[in-house]
Amino acid sequence: MKKHIFTLLPAAVALLLATACNPKGKTTTEVETQTEETADAVHSLPDYNYTDSLMQGSHKVIYAITSHPDDSLAIIVDEDGVKYKDNRFWLTIMKDDKTLFSRSFTKADFRSQLPQEFQKFGIMDGMRFDRAEEGKLYFNTCVSYPESDMSCPFILTIGPDGSYTIEPDTTSDEEDDEFPSI
């Protein structure tokens, strides 16, 4: 499907000038069209890079979160036929200048805990630091429908030895229970 966008204002000015400057009253108007191929466009999130640090007891911890649309991952096509690139996130954690944790994550890492619809239509679209507690680091991450507020949130926990676990984040469900809608 092609969209045509007519540039009317320049065409109207050209018509006015042609009429005013043409002694015989003959007008010739050219209207430019811009063609935009949208049917085959693949949408993607911008690259993301974030680094921060914190003190965990007497240990300095630096974490870096980066992501970019990954061409090696399957293209997601939503119910309207709009195409999206899925993302790969990297989490690197340095503790006292030594690498504690370094790994990439994709939607496949959450697949066993995702509903079928999110496996098919969702993309991995976020990761952020949440808190440090009892030697562990907690990160929020989610798989979402592109350009929507429908998401499956998860908590990624990094242990003091560099081990990790991924669990569904049920805190939003608990918050909804605490504050019922009116």
C-alpha positions in Angstrom: 0.0 0.0 0.0 1.4 3.4 -0.9 0.5 6.7 0.8 0.5 9.8 -1.3 1.1 13.1 0.4 0.4 16.1 -1.8 2.3 19.3 -1.2 -0.6 21.7 -1.7 0.8 24.9 -0.3 3.8 25.1 -2.7 1.5 24.0 -5.6 -1.0 26.8 -4.8 1.9 29.4 -4.6 3.2 28.1 -7.9 -0.3 28.4 -9.5 -0.7 31.9 -8.2 2.8 32.9 -9.5 2.2 31.2 -12.9 -1.1 33.0 -13.3 0.3 36.4 -12.3 3.4 36.1 -14.5 1.9 34.5 -17.6 0.6 37.2 -19.9 -1.6 34.8 -22.0 -3.4 33.5 -18.9 -2.3 30.0 -19.6 -1.4 28.1 -16.4 0.7 25.0 -16.0 0.8 23.5 -12.6 2.9 20.7 -11.4 2.0 18.9 -8.2 4.8 16.9 -6.5 3.8 13.7 -4.7 5.9 12.0 -2.1 5.7 8.3 -2.0 6.2 6.5 1.3 6.6 2.7 1.4 5.0 1.8 4.7 3.8 -1.8 4.1 7.3 -3.2 4.2 8.7 -0.9 6.9 10.0 -2.7 10.0 9.7 -0.6 13.2 12.3 -0.7 15.9 13.2 0.8 19.3 16.3 3.1 19.4 19.5 1.8 20.8 19.8 2.2 24.6 22.9 2.6 26.8 22.7 3.2 30.6 25.4 2.9 33.2 25.2 3.7 36.9 26.9 2.6 40.2 26.0 2.0 43.8 27.6 0.9 47.0 26.7 -2.5 48.3 28.2 -2.6 51.7 31.9 -1.7 51.2 31.7 -2.9 47.5 31.4 -0.6 44.6 29.0 -2.1 42.0 28.8 -0.7 38.4 26.1 -1.9 36.1 25.6 -1.2 32.4 22.4 -2.0 30.5 22.5 -1.8 26.7 20.1 -2.8 24.0 19.5 -2.6 20.3 17.1 -4.1 17.8 18.7 -7.5 16.8 18.5 -8.6 13.1 19.2 -12.2 14.1 15.9 -12.4 16.0 12.6 -13.1 14.3 10.5 -10.1 13.1 7.3 -9.7 15.0 4.2 -9.0 13.0 1.2 -7.7 15.0 -2.4 -8.4 14.3 -2.6 -5.4 12.0 0.4 -6.6 9.9 2.8 -4.0 11.3 6.3 -5.4 11.6 8.7 -4.9 14.5 12.3 -5.9 15.3 12.8 -7.6 18.6 15.6 -6.5 20.9 18.6 -7.9 22.7 19.5 -6.5 26.1 23.0 -6.9 27.7 23.5 -6.6 31.4 27.1 -6.2 32.7 27.8 -5.9 36.4 31.2 -5.1 37.8 31.9 -5.5 41.5 35.1 -4.0 42.8 36.5 -3.7 39.2 35.9 -7.5 38.5 33.1 -8.8 36.3 30.4 -10.3 38.4 27.9 -10.8 35.6 27.8 -10.4 31.9 25.0 -11.8 29.7 22.6 -10.9 27.0 18.8 -11.5 27.2 16.1 -11.9 24.6 12.5 -12.8 24.7 13.5 -16.5 24.4 14.9 -16.3 28.0 11.3 -15.7 29.2 9.5 -18.0 26.8 8.6 -20.7 29.4 6.9 -18.1 31.5 5.1 -16.1 28.7 1.6 -16.6 27.5 1.3 -17.8 23.9 0.1 -14.4 22.7 3.2 -12.7 24.1 5.5 -15.4 22.6 4.0 -14.6 19.2 3.3 -10.8 19.3 5.6 -9.5 22.1 9.1 -8.0 22.0 11.6 -7.6 24.9 11.4 -3.9 25.4 12.8 -2.9 28.8 15.3 -3.4 31.6 16.1 -1.2 34.5 17.7 -1.4 37.9 15.2 -1.8 40.8 17.1 -2.2 44.0 19.9 -3.9 45.9 19.0 -6.0 48.9 20.8 -8.6 51.0 23.7 -8.8 48.6 21.4 -9.3 45.6 20.6 -6.9 42.7 17.1 -6.7 41.3 16.3 -5.6 37.8 12.8 -5.1 36.2 12.4 -6.3 32.7 9.4 -7.0 30.5 8.1 -8.5 27.2 5.4 -6.2 25.8 3.2 -5.8 22.7 4.9 -3.1 20.7 3.5 0.4 21.1 1.0 -0.7 23.8 0.7 -0.9 27.5 0.1 -4.7 27.5 3.2 -6.3 29.1 4.5 -9.3 31.0 6.8 -7.9 33.7 9.7 -10.0 35.2 12.2 -9.6 38.0 15.8 -10.6 37.1 17.7 -11.3 40.3 21.5 -11.4 40.3 23.0 -13.2 43.3 26.3 -12.1 45.0 28.0 -15.0 43.3 26.8 -14.0 39.8 24.0 -16.5 39.6 20.6 -15.3 38.3 16.9 -16.1 38.4 14.0 -14.8 36.4 10.6 -14.7 37.9 7.3 -13.1 37.0 6.8 -9.7 38.7 3.6 -9.9 40.6 4.0 -6.6 42.4 1.8 -4.8 39.9 -1.0 -7.3 40.6 -0.6 -6.7 44.3 -0.7 -2.9 43.8 -3.9 -3.2 41.8 -5.4 -5.2 44.7 -4.4 -2.5 47.2 -5.8 0.3 45.2 -9.1 -1.0 43.6 -10.4 1.0 40.7 -13.5 3.1 41.2 
